[in-house]
Amino acid sequence: MIYIALLRGVNVGGKGIVRMADLKICFENLGFTRVKTYINSGNVIFEAQPSDTSTLARRIEEALDVVFDPGIRVLVRTHEELERLANAIPTKWVNDSTTKCDVMFLWPEIDKQGTLTALLINPDIEEGRYFPGAIIWYIDRSHVTKSRVPRIIGTKTYKQMTIRNVNTVRKLLALANEAN
């Protein structure tokens, strides 16, 4: 079965430095196959025997604690889960020079519709949608500084999510499709 691992907080601001080649070896040492990393922000596509995603995440976190800095958190999604999420994102929602679209992958503790409300999205300038396991946020770049969403950085809610731009999510799906 194909899975996607999303590591939180690696290679950000000079902290949590993880070389993708080393990350790939770590996953292979866990017995996973067809391991592929994508960009330097901790995205791994891999094949493993069917398993509960939270069990896989714990196994990966334990291995990362040994090989890298302790405390790297991991979310694991199945290929099918990522596909359903990507298909729920309007095709016009892109990350480019005029618009910004991010996907906030949620840990189970905050995986609920109410988390969207906590982001204080202003419907006059931005849009947010809850999808099980994620929140999708879309805004015109000219309004980003007016949004309250970026103010979640450092909050308890922020520490329970890992964020990828929509282009990365779509590329991860394409790579998972290739692996499938």
Summary of the structure (lengths in Angstrom):
residues: 180
radius of gyration: 16.1
end to end distance: 7.8
largest distance: 49.1
contacts: 528
relative contact order: 0.18
helix: 39%
strand: 28%
